């Protein structure tokens, strides 16, 4: 956007030596802005799939003694909790085994 404004100023408003200065400043601004946006968008690796579940906290929906169900991010998952957990307890997901979450009390 800065480059477009600079070109419009150069063509419609400014005299010859200043028009080039404004276009160069507009181009530099555009390059800096693009570089900043690209770096900001790549600041961390996206996490999807089962990797996103490990370490999250869920709430036990049905008694997990040792098998039960856990609600994580609005989804209901089958869970295995070796220590046992009652409905309403918070648990931490330690690993994902197929479609079963291995959890432990928080």
C-alpha positions in Angstrom: 0.0 0.0 0.0 2.9 2.3 0.8 4.3 1.9 -2.7 1.0 2.7 -4.3 0.7 5.9 -2.3 4.2 6.9 -3.1 3.7 6.4 -6.8 0.5 8.4 -6.7 2.3 11.3 -4.9 5.2 11.2 -7.3 3.0 11.3 -10.4 0.3 13.7 -9.2 1.8 16.0 -6.6 5.6 16.2 -6.3 8.3 17.7 -8.5 11.0 15.7 -10.2 13.8 15.2 -7.6 11.3 14.5 -4.7 9.2 12.1 -6.7 12.1 9.6 -7.0 12.9 10.0 -3.3 9.3 9.2 -2.3 9.1 6.2 -4.6 12.3 4.8 -3.2 11.1 5.3 0.4 7.7 3.7 -0.5 9.5 0.7 -2.1 11.8 0.3 1.0 8.7 0.5 3.3 7.0 -2.2 1.2 10.0 -4.5 1.3 10.4 -4.1 5.1 6.7 -4.7 5.7 6.7 -7.8 3.5 9.8 -9.2 5.3 8.3 -8.5 8.7 5.0 -10.2 7.8 6.7 -13.3 6.4 9.0 -13.7 9.4 6.0 -13.2 11.8 3.9 -15.8 10.1 6.7 -18.4 10.3 7.7 -17.8 13.9 6.7 -21.3 15.1 6.0 -24.7 13.5 2.3 -25.6 13.2 1.2 -28.5 15.4 -1.6 -30.7 14.1 -2.9 -34.2 14.6 -2.0 -36.2 17.7 1.0 -34.0 18.5 -1.4 -31.2 19.4 -3.1 -33.3 22.1 -0.1 -34.4 24.1 0.3 -32.1 27.2 -3.2 -30.7 27.0 -5.6 -30.8 29.9 -9.0 -32.5 29.6 -12.0 -33.2 31.8 -13.2 -36.7 32.5 -16.7 -37.2 31.1 -17.3 -40.7 32.3 -15.4 -42.5 35.2 -12.0 -43.5 34.0 -11.2 -46.6 36.1 -9.0 -47.4 34.1 -11.1 -47.0 30.9 -13.4 -44.1 30.3 -14.1 -41.0 28.3 -12.3 -37.6 28.4 -13.5 -34.3 26.8 -10.7 -32.3 25.2 -11.3 -29.1 23.3 -15.0 -30.0 23.0 -14.4 -33.5 21.6 -15.1 -36.7 23.4 -12.2 -39.2 23.4 -11.8 -42.8 24.7 -9.2 -42.7 27.5 -7.1 -45.0 29.6 -6.0 -43.8 33.1 -3.9 -46.2 35.1 -4.4 -44.2 38.3 -8.1 -43.8 37.8 -10.1 -40.5 37.7 -13.7 -39.7 38.5 -16.1 -37.8 36.3 -15.3 -34.0 36.4 -11.6 -34.5 37.3 -9.0 -32.8 35.2 -6.4 -35.0 33.5 -3.3 -34.4 31.4 -2.8 -36.3 28.2 0.5 -38.1 28.1 0.3 -40.0 24.8 -2.1 -41.1 22.1 -2.4 -44.8 21.3 -4.5 -45.1 18.2 -7.8 -43.4 19.1 -7.3 -43.8 22.8 -5.7 -41.1 25.0 -3.4 -42.2 27.8 -4.0 -39.8 30.6 -3.0 -39.2 34.2 -4.6 -37.0 36.9 -3.6 -33.3 36.7 
